Amino acid sequence: MRNLTLPAWKRWPALRLLLPFATGILCQWYLPAPGWTLCLLLALAALLLFGVPRLSLQNVYRYGALSGLGQQLLLFGFGALALDGHDVRKHPQWIGCGSGPVVAYLAAPPEEKPGSWKAEVTVTQRYTDGRWQAATGKALLYLRKEGQPPALSYGSRVLVRKALEPIRNSGNPGAFDYARYTLFQGITHQLFLSGDDLTVLKGNEGSALQGALFAAKARIVEILKRYVPGTREQGLAEALLIGYKADLDPELVQAYTNTGVVHIIAISGMHLALVYALLLGLTTPLRKSKWLRFTLVVAGLWLFSGLVGGGASVLRSAVMFTLLALGQLIGREGASMNSLLLAALLLLALNPFLLWDLGFQLSFTAVGGILLFYGPIYRALPLRNKALDTLWKLCAVSLAAQVLTTPLSLFHFHQFPILFLLANLLAVPLSGLLVYALLALCAASVWPALAAGIGTIVAAAMRLLNSWIDHLNGTPGAVWDGISLSLPQVLLLYGLLVLAIRSASFIEAQQQRRLIVYKMGRHSALDLFEGRQHLFIGDAAAVRDPKLYRFHRQPAHVLYRSEAAAGDPGPAFTFGGKKIWRLNGAEAAGVPAGAVDLMIVAHSPRLVPSDVLSARTVRQLVLDGSVPRYKAALWKEAAAARRIAVHDVNEQGAFVMDL
């Protein structure tokens, strides 16, 4: 038994908002339109959206589609405007509009490189035309190592005497588009300089909260380096817990990439899920103070997101878990897929350039794949053994995530990890335990002996994980590499996937056998689906009234690709190997002999429910929408006395049974 499934555009209303918004972003990037054109488009959209509902009732129905078109055009225009508004190059005070010395502040602590110190700075002023003027933009500064490290920290104000240089690509065929990558982060310039080219100014322009997060991150790195033995293990611990990758072994990263488990060292939804579960557990004593618990959990989620850098996958998870927590708070839990699409819309509204972010693409396609394909994959291999079933669940999750991420992975990484299933079987559960262990290590740092013990255990587990990944990586044929896909080929792969899913739905429809008792006001309506045909049983009004049909039954017929068939099975019949009795009238006509698998009560039979149910074995009782409430209460009471499962369509919605 399951609920009636609605089409995607009705189940996930956020899809109707996300598609035009994302399309507007893409069109404005690849086919940019001038501002006046977008203003005209928005004016037309507003006219359609708000003007059509003001027409006469007859014209509202006639031109109702134009109102929907107005909504789509409005979202399209907002997407285009959001991209323009986020493109720093279109700002009148952009640093690329002139040259000269600049004043800036460090947007993050400086990062040590082999021959230099790298610092991301936010420019606030530029010296132009003999005076200092306000400026906006970001740049990367590379300060050569000359003796002592520079006295720089997050928020430090600096004067750069040399003019900044635009970031340019190498121009090598097939090379990574670094200039576009940095542009999408708001960074358009860079400069290599020596100590004489930079002066540290007085004051600090960093925010207190961000400064505290950077300080906490530095403290955690210090704790892990102190208590986790082994350089390789320390780097993995830092990446696994807070996404700090400066100390990661490059060969280890490549091994994790080749085996398809690099996601565990890139802070992702798995980490947020673990933190969310931990926060819920810690706030269990506050169950009665729902708002306080909600505030603490959500604040903890977003503080952790800020601590680990706020990448696209982290923000996606933070938004989704915030929506989940809000739904639980107000008692309205939404569909997971709709929450995923809404999270994408919110993030793109804040930063349209995330649409090109690899983490954004892989995160949303991975979760989308799990939501769409985990169920069918898991059900394809039913297992009774609990241990094997648990193992199969892990495999099903990995396979489902790969369905939508594979074309993107082939496009960006030019390889496919053949042994990803074997790698994930150990990496996913062990990495989850390691995250909790590392959190415990940080908490125990006030007790050095305990922290050292935890660190030793963590390092041993990491060596086990690394050895397993290294072993798989060294297996011949572990990676299928050298794959080159163009963007049209990627789109074609997704098109073939859609075609395969659609073909599978037709095959499934051809093999279906399903019974549906509809909720249709006071009418009795039942459909028997056999292959791509359905047989109706019920009130004649449910057939004669076109509005009743379109609203209640037609969506199911479209969903299950079914056409009407003629026939009358009578009050008692066998369908899909199940004995079914539809009781509708004063007499118990056509009473089936022996046990009844499904008994459907319609209208108000003048029979005593307890007498009917005591005369035979009934395994499932369904009360359709035509049964009066007082009569339904009598049937439920009689069924409860005999421990018979009851489904009341008026209270629980349509009854759907797959046979």
N, C-alpha and C positions, 0 to 999 in steps of 0.2 A: 504494500500500500504506500502511495506517495501523493504529494500534492500536485495539482495540475500545473504544468510548466508553461510559463508565458514566453512569448517571443523576446529576443534579446533587447530590443528597443523599449519594451515595456518593463522587463525585469530590471534593467540597468538604465534608468533615465539619465544618469550622468554621461552615458555614451552619446546622447543627443546634444549634450553641451560640449563635450571634449572634442568630438570630430570637427565641427566647424571652427572651433577656436584654434586647434592645432593646424588645420588647413590654412587659416589666415596667417599663422606664423610662417609656415613653409612658403606660401605664395609671396609674402612680403620679403622674404630673404632671397628667393630665387628669381622673382619677378616683381621687384619693388615698385610700388605705386606712390605717386606724390601725395602729400598730405591733403590737398584739396579734394582729390579723388576719394580718399577714405572718408572725409567729412560728408561728401555727397552720398556715399554708400550708406553711412550711418543714418543720415537724414531719411533716405528712402526706407531703410529697415525700420526706423521708428514709426514712419508713416504707416507702413503695412502692419506692424505689430500692434499699434495702439489705435489705428484708424478703422481697421476692419471690424473689431468688436462693437464699434459705435454705429454700424450700419443697421438697417432694419433686420428683423429676425430672419426673414426669408433670404436676404443677401448675405447674412452672416454664415448661414449654412452653405450658400452657393460659393462664397469666396473665402471660406474658412481656411483653405490650404495656404492662402496668401499670408495669413497671420503667422502660420508656422514658418513660411519662407522668410518673413521679416525677422523672426527670432534667429534663424540660422545666419542670415546676413549680418545681424547685429553682433553675434558671437564671432563671425568671421572678421568683421571690422575691428572688434576689440582685440582679437589675436594679432592682427597686423599692427595696430597702434601699440600694443604691449611690446612687440619686437622693436619698433622704432624708439620707444621710450627707454628701452634697456640698452640700446646701442650707444656706447659712450662716444663714438665718433660723431654722432649727430648733436652732441651737446655744444652750445656756442663757446664754452670755456674749455673745450677739450685740449689736452696738452699737445695734441698733434697739430693744432692750428697755429703754432708758433714755435720758437726755439729760444734757448737761453737757460740760465741757472734756475733751479727750482727749490722750493721748500716742501718737504714731505715728512710723513711720519711712518714708522714701521707698522705694517698691518699684522705682523706675526713675528715671533722671535727669529733672529737670524739662524740659518741652517748651515752647518759646516760641510763644505765640499772638499775634495782632495787638494785643490790649489787655491781655494777662495772661500769667502763667506757669502752666502746668497741671502738676500733680504727682499721681501716684497714690500713696496712702499705705496702709500696713497698720497698723491700730490695735492697740495692745497694752494700753492702760489707759484707764479712764474714771473721772472724778470723780463719785461718786454717794453720797448719804447721808453727806456730810461726810468721805469718805475715798476714796482711789484703789483701784480694783478692777480685776482682770484683765478684759480685753475682747477680742473678736475681730471681724474684719470689715475691709472695705476701703472707701476713700472717694476721691473726686476733689476736690482743692483747686485753686481758681483764685485766684492771688495777683495783685492789680492791679499794673500796672507803675508804680512810683514811684521814679524815679531809677535807681540802680544795681541790676543783677539780684541776686536773693537768693543768699546764700552757701549754696546747697543742692546736694547731690549724692546719688547713690544711697547709701542706708543712713543718711542724716542723720536724727537724732532731732529731732522738733519737738513743741512744746506748742501746741495749738490751743485758744484761750480760749473761742471761741464754740461753741455746740452744733451738731452736724452736722445737715443737713437731708436727708430722704429724696429720692431721685431720682424725679421724677414725669414722666409723659408730658404732651404738649401737649393731648391729647384731641381733636385734629383728625381728622376722618374720613379713613381711609386712610393716616395718618401712620405713620412708623417707630416701632416699639415700643422706644424707647430704654431704658426702665426694665427691661424683660425682658432686653434685650441686655447691659446692665451687670450685672444679677443673675447671668446665666450665667457672668460672669467673676468673680463673687464680690464685686462692687462694688454697694453698695446706697445709699450716701449721697454727698452733695457739699456744698461750701461755697464761697461767694465771700467773700473776705476781703481786708483791707488789711494793711500791714506791722505795725500795732499789735496785730493779732489773732493773730499767730504769733510764737513765740520758738524760735530754734534752740538745742537742748540739746547738752550734751557727749556724746561717744560716737558710735559707728556700729554699726548692727545688720545691715548687709548682709553677705552671704557673700563670701568672698574670690574664689571662682570666678566668681560673677555679676558682681562688681565688675571683674574682669579682662576679662570679655567686653564689658561696657559701655565700658571704656577702649579695648579693641581696636576696637570699632565706631566710637568717636569718632575714633580715629586714622585709620581707613580713610576716614571722611568727610572728614577734613582733607586726606588725600593726594589724594582724587578732586577736591576743590575746587581744589587747588593745580595739578594737572597736566592736568585735562580742561577745555579752554576752552569757554565758553558756559554761561550759567546753566541753560538748558533741558536741555542735554546733561549737566551736572553732576547735576541732579536725577534724570534718567533713569539715570545710572550708579550713583548711590547706591541707587536702588530695585532696579535689576537685579541688583546684586551682593549687597547685604546687607538689602534690604527696607526701607531708610530712606526714608520718603515725605514727610518734612517739607518738602523742597525741590522736590517735584514740581509741575510746572505743571498747574493744574486743567483747563485746556482740553486739554492733551495727554492727561491721564488720560481725559477724556470721549471724545476721538477714539479712543483705544485700546479703550475700552469699546464704542463704536459699531461698531467694525470687528471685534470678537470676539477681540482679542489682548491683553486686559488681563491675562491669566494670565502673560505674560512679565515684567510688572513687579510681580507678586505672587509672592514666593518660593514655588516649588511643586516638584512631583516632578521637573520638568525640571532644575532647579538641583541637586537632590540627586543625580540621575543623573550630571550632569557632574562633581560633586565626587567621587562614588563612583568614576567611571572614572579621574579624576585620581589619587586615592589608590591605586587598584590599580596604576596606572602607576608612581607614585613608589616603591611598595613591591615592585616586581618583583624587585629583588635579594634579597629575603627570601623567595622562593618556598619554599625548603627549611625555613624556620622558620615553619610554618603558623600556630601559635598567636600568635607575635609579630606576624606580618602581620595576622592577624585582629583582634588587639587594637588595633593602630595604625589600621587602616582604620575600625573601628567607633568608636573614640574620636574620630577626625577627623570622622566623620559627625555625631556627637552634639554635638561642640564647635561645628561649623558651624551645626547646628540651634539651639543656644543663642544663637549670635552673631546670627542673623537673627530671633530672637524666638520661635521654637518655635510657629508657627501650626499649625492642624490639618493642612493639606496637607503641611507640612514634617515634622511628627511621623509622619504616615502613611507618607511616603517613608522616613524614618529607620528606622521599625519594619520595613518591608518589605525594605529593603536589609540591615538587620541579620539578618533571617531568611534572606535569600539568602546572605549571607556565612557564616552558621552552617551552612547546608545544604551549601555548598561545602566547608567545613572538615571536616565529618563524612561527606561523601560521600553525602548524602541530600537532593537538591534537590527541593523540593515543588512542587506546582502553583501557578502565579502567582495564580490566582483564590482558591485556598485561603489563600495568604499574605495577600492583600488582605483577605479576610474576618476572618482571625485578627488582623490589624493593627487593624481596626475594633473587634473585641471587646476587645482590650487597651486601646485608647484610651478606649473607653466605660467600661470598668471603672475607669480612673483618673479620668475626668471625664465623667459621664453627660450633662452639659449640652452636650457637643460634638455630640450628636445634632441640636441646633438650630443649630449653627454653619454658616454658609453655606460657608466654606472646606472644612469637613469634608464637607458634602453634595456640593459640586461636585467635590472632589478624588476621592472614592471613586466617584462615578457616572462621572466622566470615565475613570478607569483601568478601571473595570468595563466601560464601553462599548468601550474599546479591546481589552480581553481577549476580549470576547464577539463583537464585530462586525468587528474589523479584518480577520481572515482572510476571511470571506465577501465583504466589500466589495472587498478587494484582488483576490481570485480572480475577481470578477465581470468584470474587464477585464484579461485577460492581454496583456501587451505584450512584444515581443521586443527593442525598442530600449532599451538600458540607461539612457540619459538620461531617456527618457519613463517608464520603469519606476520610476526613483528619484523622479521628480516625482509619479507616481501613488501611490507609497507614502506620501509626505507628505500627499497629499490624502486617502488612505484613513484615515490616523491621525486627521486632523481631523474627517472625517465620522463615524468610529466614536465619537470622544469626544463628538460632538454628540448622538448618539442618546439617551443617558440624561440628559445635562445640559440639553437644551432645555426640557423641562417646568419644571425648577427655575429656569432662567434667565428664562423667561417669567413665572413666579410672582413672583420677587424683583425683576427689573429692568424688567419690563413692556415689553420690546423684544426684537427678534431681529436680529442682524447679518447682513444678506443677503450681504455680500461677505467673510464670514469666511474662505472658502477662499483667495481672492486675498491677503488680508492675512497669513494664516499661512504661505503659500508663501515669503515673504521673512522674516517676523518670526521664525519658529521657528528656521531654521538660522542666521540672522544673530545672533540673541540668544544662541545657544549659543556662537558664536565670540566674541561680545563678553564673555561671562562669563569665558572663558579669558584674553582680552586684558586685562580689568580685574584679574584675579588676577596676571597678569604685570606689570601696572603697579604694583600694590602691592609685589610682590617687588622691582621695579627702583627703588623709591623711594629706596634708598640711593645710587643713581647718578642724580642729577637730570637730566642730559642725556638719558639713555636713557628715563627715565620721561616726560619732556616729549615725546619723539618718539612713544612709544606712546600718550600721551594725545591727541596731535594726530590720529593715525590713528583712535583710538577715537571721537573727536568727529566726524570726517568720516563714519564708518560710521553713527553715531547720527543725524546730520543726514539721511543717505540714508534710513534707516528711518523717521524722523519725517516726512519729506516724502512718502514712499510712503503712510504711514498718513493723513496730512492730505489727500492727494489722494483716497484712497478715501473718507474721511469726507465730503469735499465733493461726492462723486458723488450725483446725484439718486436717491433710492430706496435709499440705502445701508443705511438702518435702517428696520425695520418697528416702529414704536413705538405707544404708547397701548394696549398689550395689558393687559387685566385678567383674571386667572385667580384663582378661589377654590381653596382647598385640595381640595375634592371634585373640582373640574375637573382639577387636577393628577393626583390619584389615578386619575381616569377616563382621562387620557392614558396613564398607565403601564399601566392595564388594557387599553386598546386596543393598546398596544405588545405586551403579552404575548399578546393574542389574535392579533395579526398574526404574531408569531413562531410561535405554535402552528399557525396556518393554513399558514404557509410550510413547517413541518415535515411536515404532511400532504401538501402538494403535492410536497415533496422525496421523501417515502416513495412516492408514486404513480409517480415517475419513476426510482426507484433501480434499479440493477442491480449486485449486489454478491456476492462470493464470500467465505465465511469458512471457514477450517479451524480448528476449535476445539482448545484444549488441554484434553483430557478424560481425564487419567490414561493408562491403556493402551488406551483405546478410540479408534477412528477415527470422526471426526464431521465432516461437511462440509455446509454449507447454501448453496444458490443462491437469492439474493433477486432476484425479478423483480416490480417494483411492490410491492404490499402482500401478496405471497405468497412462500413459500419452499419449496424442495424439498430434502428431506434425503437425503444419501448417506452410508452408513457402517454401523457395527455395529448389530445389532438391539438389543443391550443398552442402547445410548444412547437408545433410544426406549422400551423396556419399563420401565426403572428411573426412577420419578418423581423421585427425589432427584437423579440425574444430570441430568435435564432441567431441573429448577428451578434448579440451581446453575450449570450451564454454558451452556445454550442459551436458556432462557427470558428472561434479561436482554436478550439481543440481539433477540429477537422483540418484546419490549415496546419497546425503544429504537427499532427500525426499523418499528414498527407493522405487524407482519407476521403472517399466518396460514398454516397448513400447506396445502400442495398435494400431490396424488398424482402419481406418475410415476417412471420409471427411465430416465435418459439413457444408461445403459451405461458401460463403462469409458472410452470415448473419445467426446467430444462437443464441440460448439462452443457457447460462451456469451459473449454480448456481443462477438462477432467474434473471440474468442480460441479457439485450439485447445487443449483441455485433455485430459490423459490421466491417469487415476487408476490407478496400477499397484498391484494388490492380489491377489497369488496367485502360483502357480508359473509360469504361462505368460504370455506377453505378448499376451494376447487383446485383440482390438480395437485393435491398434496403428494409430494414425493415420498416414496417409501424409504425407511432407514434414516441415517444421519443426513443433515443438510449442512453443506459447507458455508453457504452464504444465504441469509434470509433478508430480503429487502421489503420493508413495510412502506406502503404508499397510502396517502389519504387517511381515512379513519375506519378501519375494519371493525365491524360490530362483534368482535371476538375478545374474550378475556385474555390478555397477554400471558398471564401465568399459566392458563390452560394450554395455550398454543405451544409455549416453550417447554412445558413439562411433558408434553405428549411425544417429543422427539428430541434428538441431540442436535443442537444448533451451535456451530463453531464461531460464527460471526454474524452480528445483527447490524443492519444499516437502516436508519430512519431517514427517508428522503425529505425534501423540502416541503412536501404537501401534508406531512403529519402535523396536526395541531399540537401546540405546546403541552396541553394537559394530557393528551394521549401519549406524547413522547415520554413524559415523566413516568407514566404507568409502565411503558415498555422498558424503560431504563431500570426501574425498580425490580421488575420481574427478571430482567437479564442479570442484574447485580446479584440477586439471590441465587442464581445458578452459575455465576462466574463466567458469563458470556460477554465477550468483547463487543462493545457498542460504538458505532460511529453515527453521530447526529449531524447531518449535513447542514442544518440551520446554524449550528454552533461551531462546527469544525471545518466547514467548507466542503467542497466536492470530495467524494470518495473515489479513489483511483486504485484499481488492483491490476497488476501485471500478472498474466497467467502463462 
